[in-house]
């Protein structure tokens, strides 16, 4: 029953994000609104981490399965992707390197900040 409650909380926040997307005329997916809302609720301690932790861990563990439909879609679209393959690979490599660099730098800043707070 605990898992159902946790999934329900996550699903409710996700649905509210979709509703926000419907009313806000910005080209932002509802999932982003939902993630932002969940982050805000967790930071404001409206929802405790313990209230969603086990369900969130489960969803993260099965996340690779969620990429299978996208991979199948890419395979089916091979004919359309072939003419722009080089540009696509360059964009993928560049954005991956940028994301890795920004994530690493952010983690380093947070670790240094945490060390200063403990001193």
N, C-alpha and C positions, 0 to 999 in steps of 0.2 A: 504494500500500500504506500510505503514511503516513496518508492520510485515513481509511482503514478502521480503522487503529489508534486514531486520535483519536475517530472516531465510536464505536468499541467502548468506549473509556474513558467517554465521556459516557453511552452507553447502559447500561453496567454501574452507574455511580453512580445513574442514574435508576431502574434496576431495584431496587437496594438501597434507595432511597427508598420505592419501592412496597412492598417487603417490610417495611420499618420501619412503614409505615402499617398494614399487616395486623396487626402485633403490638402496636402502641401504640394504645390505645383513645381517641384524641383526634380531634376533627372537623377534622383538618388533611389536606389532599390530599398524596398521595405525592410529587407534583412539588415541593412546598415542602420536604419532607424531603430530597429529592434535591438541590435547590438549596443548602440549608443544608449538606448533607454535602459537596457539591462546593466550596463556599466554605471550609469548614473544612479540607478536604484541600489546597486551594490555599494557604491561609494557613499551614498547617503544613509546606508544601513537600513533602508526600507526592506530590502531582501538580504538575509544573511547568506554568506557563502555556504554554510552548512545546509541551507534550505534547498540548494540546487547542485551541490558538489558531486554526489554519486552519479546523478543523471548526466551531468556535464562531462564527467570523466568517461562514462560509457559512450556518449556521442563523439567525443574526441577519439576514442579507441576505434570506432567503426567508420571514422571519416574517410579513410582510403576507399572504402566501398562506394562512397558517394561520387567518386571521380570516374567510375566505370561508365556511366551514361555519357559523360562529357567525352571520354576517350572514344567511345563508339561513334559519337557524333562527328569527331574529327576524322575518324577512319572513313565514314560515309561521305564526308565533304572533301576527300582527298583531291578530287578533280578540280575543285574551286581553289584549293590551297596551293596546288602545285605551281602555278605561275608566280605566286608571291612567297614562295618558300624561303628564299634567302632573306628577304626583308623581315619575315616573321621570325626566323631564327635569330637574326641580329637583335630585334626588339626583345625577344625572350631572354637572350643572354644579358643584354644591357640592363633590363629591368630587374633581372634576378640579382645581378651584381649590386645594383643600387639598393635594392631591398636588403640584401645581406649587409652592406656597409652601414646603412642607416640603422638597422636593427642592432648591429654590433656596437656602433657608437652610442646609441641610446642605452644599451645594457651597461656599457662602461661608465657612462655618466651616472646612471642610477646606482651602480655598485659603489662608485666614489662618493656619491651623496650619502648612501647608507653608512659607509665607513666614517664619514665626517659626523653624522648624527650619533654614532656610537662612541665617538671620542669626546 
